[in-house]
Structure formats: C-alpha cells, structure tokens
Amino acid sequence: QRARQRPLESSAVPGESRVQAKHMGDSLLPALQWSGGLLAIHLIFYRAAKRVGGDIGAAPHLAGHFPVALTSFSILAVIGTMKWLSHAPTDRLHGYSADGVFIARFMLAFQLYELIAITFDWKLAGPGTVMVMHHVLVVVLSAWVVTHQYMHYYCIFFFGVPEISSVPLAFVDLFKQVPAMRARFPMLNQIARNSFAVSFILVRIFWFSLVSFHFWQDSLAELRAPIQRQPIALVITVCAVNIVMVGLQYYWGSLVIRAVIKMIKGDASHKDA
C-alpha cells in the first residue's frame, strides 16, 4: 500500500539540487509576508478586546495571540499529519517536497510572529526563557529547510505533527492566563487539559522520539557517505538542534506527567501546573 502513495520528488543530480535551492531562497519573502499577516490578525483582536473590556479586555495581547496560535497550530497539525501519513519518500534527507517547503515556510512565519508577540507581553513567553530559545531554534531550522533542499520529508513531521498537542494547549494557556474564564468554563478547561496531556505524551514523547531515531540513522549515514550532498557543518548543526528539541520535549513531558500524577492522587494543585 505504501508503494502506491505519492513519493517525494527527489533530485539525485547535485547541479539540479543547487538550482532548486536557489529558487527556494525566494521563499523567505512569503514567510515574512505571512508573519506580517499573523501580526495584523493579532492587532485586530487586540483592539477588539480593548474595546470589549471585561475579563478578556484585561489581557488584550492574549486575546490577540489566541486566535493566531490556534489557527496556526491547527493548520500545521492537520496538513502535517495528512502529508506525513501519505508520503513515501525516495530520499528522506535530500528529496524535494513542495509540502515540506510550505510547512517549513509557515512554521517560520509563525515563529517570527511569536518572537514579536513576546515583546508585546512577556507572559506569552511562558515561565523562564525556554520558549524564547525554542522559537529562535525553530526559526533557524525552518529557514535552513526553506533555503536548502534538505530535510523536507522530516520537517513535515517535526514542524507539523507535534502541533496536534498544541491545539488543546492553546485553550489551556487561555484558561490559565484568564482565571475568570477558567472559573466560568471548568469542564472545557478540564477537557483541554486532559486532551493536551494525552496528545503530548503520545505525539511529542513517543512519536517524536521514534522519528528522531530514524532521522539520526539517516544523518549518520550521510556523514559516512563518500560524497557529501550537504555541508557537514549543516548536518551536524541540525543534529545538535534535534538533540535540544528532543530534550525540550522530555522536559515539558516531565512537567505534564507530574501534573497527571497529581491529578490521579487528587492533588488540586495540578490545575495550576
């Protein structure tokens, strides 16, 4: 059945690969334009929240951030999952994929927007500076994918599928930062929290780890290959970024598991985790 699925278009000719990479360099401009569009949506909802007032008016930048984040997470999760399950790559590291370029470009636009949004309200960065580091690393990685014919297949997973857990997370963050809404919709808040915990553990810990294992197998094979199709520094850097990203998933996963254990034990403090 996998054999009938549409394969990634692959170029085995180094010269052709460079030509495609040159054209893909132009893809950074649409990403910047999309980022500006996301920022415009944020500002529209921000002004609306200020005008409406009330609970949401007390956190206008959160009101601006929520629809942008929810929409972006949904687009990346749906398209990423559909394309990941339907692709049968001929070359998992160097094959060209228009779907992979689109997802990387959209992720780049969204992460640039996130960095700008944080300057409006530091609460959007979450506790500490971990999310800022995450945004910067993803900006660098997605920009590389857009401008090089490299990792198109894997970026469909890494930039798309894990956002499944981010969809309920958008609601969790909304309720956490607007306690009045959490008190008004306790059932919806609990459904969002449970959905986030289950999807995070399944997707971002187990599935993410499995795909990272295959990515490392391919990357090590690339480093041992007699002819290098990408600069060694690029391959090593991407591998290093993957280590950091896997570490972040495990760190966040440990927090999720602790909250689940507290909930099982009946500890009410899990609601603030």
C-alpha positions, 0 to 999 in steps of 0.5 A, spaced: 500 500 500 505 504 501 508 503 494 502 506 491 502 513 495 505 519 492 513 519 493 517 525 494 520 528 488 527 527 489 533 530 485 539 525 485 543 530 480 547 535 485 547 541 479 539 540 479 539 540 487 543 547 487 538 550 482 532 548 486 535 551 492 536 557 489 529 558 487 527 556 494 531 562 497 525 566 494 521 563 499 523 567 505 519 573 502 512 569 503 514 567 510 515 574 512 509 576 508 505 571 512 508 573 519 506 580 517 499 577 516 499 573 523 501 580 526 495 584 523 490 578 525 493 579 532 492 587 532 485 586 530 483 582 536 487 586 540 483 592 539 477 588 539 478 586 546 480 593 548 474 595 546 470 589 549 473 590 556 471 585 561 475 579 563 478 578 556 479 586 555 484 585 561 489 581 557 488 584 550 495 581 547 492 574 549 486 575 546 490 577 540 495 571 540 489 566 541 486 566 535 493 566 531 496 560 535 490 556 534 489 557 527 496 556 526 497 550 530 491 547 527 493 548 520 500 545 521 497 539 525 492 537 520 496 538 513 502 535 517 499 529 519 495 528 512 502 529 508 506 525 513 501 519 513 501 519 505 508 520 503 513 515 501 519 518 500 525 516 495 530 520 499 528 522 506 534 527 507 535 530 500 528 529 496 524 535 494 517 536 497 513 542 495 509 540 502 515 540 506 517 547 503 510 550 505 510 547 512 517 549 513 515 556 510 509 557 515 512 554 521 517 560 520 512 565 519 509 563 525 515 563 529 517 570 527 510 572 529 511 569 536 518 572 537 514 579 536 508 577 540 513 576 546 515 583 546 508 585 546 507 581 553 512 577 556 507 572 559 506 569 552 513 567 553 511 562 558 515 561 565 523 562 564 526 563 557 525 556 554 520 558 549 524 564 547 530 559 545 525 554 542 522 559 537 529 562 535 531 554 534 525 553 530 526 559 526 533 557 524 531 550 522 525 552 518 529 557 514 535 552 513 529 547 510 526 553 506 533 555 503 536 548 502 533 542 499 534 538 505 530 535 510 523 536 507 520 529 508 522 530 516 520 537 517 513 535 515 513 531 521 517 535 526 514 542 524 507 539 523 505 533 527 507 535 534 502 541 533 496 536 534 498 537 542 498 544 541 491 545 539 488 543 546 494 547 549 492 553 546 485 553 550 489 551 556 494 557 556 487 561 555 484 558 561 490 559 565 492 566 563 484 568 564 482 565 571 475 568 570 474 564 564 477 558 567 472 559 573 466 560 568 468 554 563 471 548 568 469 542 564 472 545 557 478 547 561 478 540 564 477 537 557 483 541 554 487 539 559 486 532 559 486 532 551 493 536 551 496 531 556 494 525 552 496 528 545 503 530 548 505 524 551 503 520 545 505 525 539 511 529 542 514 523 547 513 517 543 512 519 536 517 524 536 522 520 539 521 514 534 522 519 528 528 522 531 531 515 531 530 514 524 532 521 522 539 520 526 540 513 522 539 517 516 544 523 518 549 518 520 549 515 514 550 521 510 556 523 514 559 516 512 557 517 505 563 518 500 560 524 497 557 529 501 550 532 498 550 537 504 555 541 508 557 537 514 557 543 518 549 543 516 548 536 518 551 536 524 548 543 526 541 540 525 543 534 529 545 538 535 538 542 534 534 535 534 538 533 540 535 540 544 528 539 541 528 532 543 530 534 550 525 540 550 520 535 549 522 530 555 522 536 559 515 539 558 513 531 558 516 531 565 512 537 567 505 534 564 506 527 567 507 530 574 501 534 573 497 527 571 500 524 577 497 529 581 491 529 578 490 521 579 492 522 587 487 528 587 492 533 588 488 540 586 494 543 585 495 540 578 490 545 575 495 550 576 501 546 573 
